[in-house]
């Protein structure tokens, strides 16, 4: 199929796709969520299982999404419509990209609020508010932010404006221009921060915690957490990689590109751990502090270090950058669909979708203060959205997309997509997706639903 079929454009080189896909994968899940989930699940045992989950579940599913996106060279919704019109798949499968797009939309509504926290803390870091802060002071700072809907609305609005302005540009001028600058800067800066942290912190204890493990530490709960984080971290099940695959040149090897993406994703997560844990152990902070590890514990540490104001600013700037590169991919599916289906200009389409996300995000940020009432199952609006997307929509979307590729797309069509140049590598991917990735996701998802 000719490259010009894609109305959005084509990535100018394999590395631009890798940067874009890695930017989508690298986000708050790597720098904010990975360290505290690692801390809550015993360190090295979780990291080992997480690596296996990336290899046996994350990578095959990621390759499946990208391959499906490249088959028709259109947005995910029209791609499945096209396949159904050619009688390759049943028309009912068009439900899957809609589900993926809605999942990404809903995740972005609260993701942008948390990204707003990062902007707020960047402002506090630069202003020197962390200097000599105590445990009580850090906890109060975070609580005061959550109790201030006006400030959260400001940062939520600023972040969504950045997302809309980026996605509203063309693929070549917007997405690729941003990620090829921001992603290398993020990785290099994390390397420098990790070196700084290991130099002044407790490097030995941090390395032992992150990389030593024993068999008794590997429990079903650890596996459950690892699979869930692998899917969330790689942005699979949200249609983002599906959309990005449509912009991928037919000359690119999907296996090679996606393997690098997974490698970058893992590298950033490990570097985030190497930034945080040497400092955490040096200051005797509880590694199982959970989500507050970044927004309560780190300000205490940075406030006590020489040059802490500068390094705190750099860290929270990285958190904002990581959030931005992921958020732009969550908006891309519906923006591409509106542009291709109704010929709406990308900036206008991004603005329409961004406003919708912004409005729902207001309800999310209010759930931390004025609307902090339990709606159903003892959950407020934010908690309900988080649970609904992470436990139901995201895994179900990833499973259905994988089933569509593994069991319904013709084998010959997948081979023509040059998923890999090596026939034996193609068979490894195809069989792993069918007989390991999909069953593992089904088992883990059902176990999560019944609370095993």
Beta strands, then each sheet from edge to edge (+ up, - down):
end
